[in-house]
Amino acid sequence: MPRLSLVLALVIAASPAVAQTAGHPLALPTGYHGDRFWVEPVTAAGRRITLYTDSGGGLFLLQDAAARLGIEVTTEVQGADTVRLATFPPFAADASIPLPPSRGGKVLVFAPPPGRGIDMFEADGMLGQEWFGGRTWTFDYPGRTLWLRANGDVPAVAAEHRVGLGFQTDSAGARALNFPRIQATIDGQMLDLLLDTGATSSLTTEAMTAMGGTDSVRATSFITTTTFERWRSRHPDWRVVEKGEKATGEPLIEVPEVTVAGYTVGPVWFTRRPDRNFHQFMTRFMDRQVEGALGGSALHYFKVTVDYPNAIAAFERPATP
């Protein structure tokens, strides 16, 4: 089995998806809906795998997908935990993605409890911060494509459009986790936010009418209740859709302008979340406290290149979004 795993890793490592060179990024097989990215690799046997990508999410394959694809699942003891892991099968050369750089290229196999699936993501699994970490990517929202770049291959942009990112490190200063923190200015205040390409909201009919478009499940950005209510109080003219999120009943607010990486864009919709979701839970995985998440409702104006090893993001705004 170890020899077989090595062979599979070499097959995928030699594929075009990881053979990119500086200045020549490679387009991954991308699905794009509601300002969110999926990758859709095809196995050498001709089977398509649909994986939701989420810079603020985890790394797993759903159990039923592993069974459908005939992927072997093994059980391993890792520290105090017993986990179920799987290795992706070889991919077709023209529809390939790289393996996760962690866990020896394996992914966790997850069986959601009854009634608590990931229907919102319509995927066989998720590729999150573990998969993105250690590499350089371009989230090309206007072009609806996810690009894999050579390490350190960041487009040349003006200094104000190139920003540093914060990541959690251990006591020795080594990268501990790959959840990126970015700063944005809203209503005159600089906010620390999770850079969250997977932030998603399911919308009521009233919200869809207010926001326009046809996607009932789409990208959003998140903000804590404290900040949401401050915005509402200070700006009664900002549109609010009460109970606009179908799954939770939380309201949404339309922020006219967000300034990030030297650009001011808008409008941007934010979905309210309890303070504890970010001040307590998400902050445990960040380098400092965050007030929410900046997702596709803001990022869709840009091509965003994220150089994880060097903790840099470069923003480009096409002339015609």
C-alpha positions in Angstrom: 0.0 0.0 0.0 2.7 2.6 0.8 4.3 1.9 -2.7 0.9 2.3 -4.4 0.3 5.6 -2.5 3.7 6.9 -3.7 2.9 6.0 -7.3 -0.4 7.8 -7.1 1.2 10.8 -5.7 3.8 10.9 -8.4 1.2 10.5 -11.1 -0.7 13.6 -9.8 2.5 15.5 -9.0 3.6 15.1 -12.6 0.3 16.3 -14.1 0.0 19.8 -15.6 -1.8 21.1 -12.6 1.4 21.3 -10.6 3.9 21.9 -13.4 3.2 25.7 -13.7 6.0 28.2 -14.1 6.3 31.9 -13.2 4.2 34.1 -15.4 2.2 31.1 -16.7 -0.5 30.2 -14.2 -2.6 27.2 -14.9 -6.4 27.2 -15.0 -7.9 24.5 -12.9 -11.1 22.8 -14.0 -13.4 25.4 -12.4 -17.1 25.7 -11.7 -18.4 29.1 -10.7 -21.8 29.9 -9.3 -23.1 32.8 -7.2 -19.6 34.3 -7.0 -18.2 31.1 -5.5 -15.6 28.6 -6.8 -15.6 24.8 -7.2 -13.0 22.6 -8.8 -14.2 19.7 -10.9 -11.3 17.3 -11.6 -11.9 14.2 -13.6 -10.3 10.9 -12.6 -8.3 8.8 -15.1 -11.4 6.5 -15.1 -13.6 9.4 -16.4 -15.4 10.2 -13.1 -15.9 13.8 -12.2 -15.4 15.0 -8.6 -17.0 18.3 -7.5 -15.2 20.0 -4.6 -16.2 23.3 -3.0 -13.2 25.6 -2.4 -13.2 27.7 0.7 -10.3 29.7 2.0 -12.1 29.9 5.3 -13.1 26.2 5.4 -11.9 22.7 6.1 -10.6 19.8 4.0 -12.8 16.7 3.6 -14.5 14.3 1.2 -18.0 13.2 1.9 -18.3 9.5 2.7 -21.0 8.8 0.1 -18.8 10.4 -2.5 -15.9 8.2 -1.6 -18.1 5.2 -1.9 -19.6 6.3 -5.2 -16.1 6.9 -6.7 -14.7 3.7 -5.3 -12.0 5.5 -3.2 -10.5 3.4 -0.5 -10.9 4.8 3.0 -8.4 4.0 5.8 -8.5 4.6 9.5 -5.5 6.1 11.2 -4.6 7.2 14.7 -3.3 10.8 14.8 -2.4 11.9 18.3 -5.5 11.5 20.4 -7.8 11.2 17.4 -8.8 8.4 15.2 -9.5 9.7 11.7 -10.7 8.3 8.4 -8.6 9.3 5.4 -8.7 8.8 1.6 -6.3 9.6 -1.3 -7.7 10.9 -4.5 -7.3 8.6 -7.5 -5.2 9.6 -10.4 -6.7 12.5 -12.4 -6.9 13.0 -16.2 -4.0 15.2 -17.3 -6.3 17.9 -18.7 -8.6 18.0 -15.7 -6.3 17.7 -12.7 -5.9 19.4 -9.4 -3.0 19.2 -6.9 -3.1 17.0 -3.8 -3.3 18.7 -0.4 0.2 19.5 0.8 -0.7 18.1 4.3 -1.5 14.7 5.7 0.6 13.0 3.0 -1.8 14.2 0.3 -4.8 12.6 2.0 -8.2 14.2 2.9 -10.4 13.5 5.9 -13.6 11.5 5.1 -16.6 13.0 6.7 -20.1 11.6 7.2 -22.4 14.5 8.2 -25.0 13.7 10.8 -28.5 13.1 9.5 -30.1 16.4 8.5 -26.8 18.3 8.8 -25.3 17.8 5.4 -23.6 20.5 3.2 -26.5 20.9 0.7 -25.6 24.6 0.5 -22.3 23.7 -1.2 -23.7 21.0 -3.6 -20.3 19.2 -3.6 -18.6 15.9 -2.9 -16.4 17.6 -0.4 -14.5 20.8 0.5 -11.0 22.1 -0.2 -10.1 24.6 2.5 -7.2 26.3 4.2 -5.0 23.1 4.3 -5.3 22.8 0.5 -4.6 26.4 -0.3 -1.7 26.8 2.2 1.8 26.7 0.9 0.8 27.7 -2.7 0.0 30.8 -4.7 -3.5 31.2 -6.3 -5.5 33.7 -8.3 -9.2 33.9 -7.7 -10.3 35.4 -10.9 -13.9 36.5 -10.2 -14.5 38.4 -13.5 -13.0 35.4 -15.5 -14.7 32.9 -13.3 -11.6 30.8 -13.0 -9.3 29.6 -10.2 -5.7 29.7 -11.3 -2.7 27.8 -9.7 0.5 29.8 -9.9 4.2 29.0 -9.3 5.3 29.8 -5.8 5.8 33.5 -5.4 4.4 34.3 -8.8 2.4 37.5 -7.9 1.2 39.9 -10.6 2.9 43.3 -10.7 0.5 45.8 -9.2 0.8 49.2 -7.6 2.1 49.1 -4.0 -1.3 50.2 -2.6 -3.0 47.2 -4.3 -0.5 44.7 -2.7 -1.4 44.0 1.0 0.0 41.9 3.7 -2.1 39.1 5.2 -2.1 37.8 8.8 -1.7 34.1 9.7 -1.6 32.3 12.9 2.0 31.1 13.8 3.3 28.9 16.6 5.7 29.8 19.4 8.7 29.3 17.0 7.1 31.7 14.4 6.3 28.9 12.0 2.9 28.9 10.2 0.3 27.0 12.3 -2.8 27.5 10.2 -3.7 29.1 6.8 -6.8 31.1 7.5 -5.9 34.6 6.0 -6.7 37.8 7.8 -7.2 40.9 5.7 -8.0 44.5 6.6 -10.8 46.6 5.0 -12.1 50.0 5.8 -15.9 50.4 6.2 -17.7 53.4 7.5 -14.4 55.0 8.3 -13.2 52.1 10.5 -10.4 49.7 9.7 -11.6 46.1 10.3 -9.7 42.9 10.6 -11.6 40.2 8.6 -11.2 36.6 7.5 -10.5 36.4 3.8 -13.3 34.0 3.1 -13.9 32.9 -0.5 -16.4 30.4 0.6 -18.7 32.7 2.7 -22.2 31.7 1.6 -25.8 32.7 2.4 -29.1 31.1 1.4 -31.6 33.8 0.5 -35.3 34.3 1.1 -37.5 35.6 -1.8 -37.5 39.1 -0.2 -33.7 39.1 -0.1 -33.4 38.0 -3.7 -35.8 40.7 -4.8 -33.7 43.3 -3.0 -30.4 42.0 -4.2 -31.3 41.0 -7.7 -29.9 38.1 -9.6 -31.2 34.5 -9.8 -28.9 32.6 -7.4 -30.8 31.8 -4.2 -27.6 30.5 -2.6 -24.7 32.9 -3.2 -21.5 34.4 -1.9 -21.8 36.9 1.0 -19.6 38.6 3.6 -20.2 38.3 7.3 -20.2 40.9 10.1 -20.7 40.6 13.9 -24.0 41.7 15.4 -22.3 44.5 17.3 -20.9 46.1 14.1 -24.0 45.3 12.1 -26.2 47.1 14.6 -23.8 50.1 14.7 -24.0 50.4 11.0 -27.8 50.2 11.1 -28.0 52.9 13.8 -25.6 55.3 12.1 -27.0 54.8 8.6 -30.7 54.3 8.5 -30.5 54.9 4.7 -28.5 51.6 4.2 -30.8 48.9 3.0 -31.5 46.1 5.4 -33.4 42.9 4.6 -34.8 41.5 7.8 -34.7 37.7 8.1 -33.1 37.7 4.6 -31.0 34.6 5.2 -33.3 31.6 4.8 -31.3 29.1 6.8 -30.8 31.2 9.9 -33.3 34.1 9.8 -30.4 36.6 10.1 -30.7 40.0 8.4 -28.5 41.3 5.6 -27.3 44.9 5.1 -26.1 46.6 1.9 -22.9 48.6 2.6 -22.4 51.2 -0.1 -18.6 51.2 -0.1 -15.8 49.0 1.1 -12.2 49.9 0.7 -9.7 47.1 0.4 -6.2 47.0 -1.1 -6.4 50.6 -2.3 -9.7 50.1 -4.1 -13.1 51.3 -3.1 -16.0 49.2 -4.3 -19.6 48.6 -3.7 -22.3 47.9 -2.9 -21.4 44.9 -0.8 -23.9 42.8 1.1 -23.1 41.5 4.6 -24.9 38.9 6.6 -25.2 39.3 10.4 -23.6 36.7 12.6 -23.5 36.5 16.5 -20.4 38.2 17.9 -19.2 34.8 19.4 -18.9 33.3 15.9 -15.9 35.5 15.1 -14.7 37.1 18.4 -14.5 33.7 20.1 -14.7 30.8 17.6 -13.0 32.0 14.4 -10.4 34.1 16.3 -9.0 30.9 17.8 -7.6 30.1 14.3 -6.4 33.6 13.4 -3.4 35.7 14.4 -5.7 38.3 16.0 -9.4 38.9 16.7 -11.6 39.3 13.5 -14.9 41.2 13.2 -16.3 39.1 10.3 -15.4 37.8 6.9 -14.8 39.4 3.5 -16.3 37.1 0.9 -17.4 37.0 -2.7 -20.0 39.7 -2.3 -17.0 42.1 -2.1 -14.3 40.0 -3.9 -16.3 39.6 -7.1 -15.1 43.0 -8.2 -11.5 41.7 -8.4 -8.9 39.2 -9.5 -7.3 38.4 -6.2 -3.9 36.6 -6.1 -3.0 35.1 -2.7 0.6 34.1 -2.1 0.2 32.0 1.1 3.9 31.3 1.8 4.8 35.1 1.7 1.5 36.2 3.3 0.7 38.7 0.4 -2.4 39.4 -1.6 -2.4 41.4 -4.9 -5.7 42.9 -6.1 -6.5 43.7 -9.7 -9.7 45.3 -10.9 -10.5 44.8 -14.5 -11.8 47.8 -16.4 -15.2 46.0 -17.0 -16.1 43.7 -14.1 
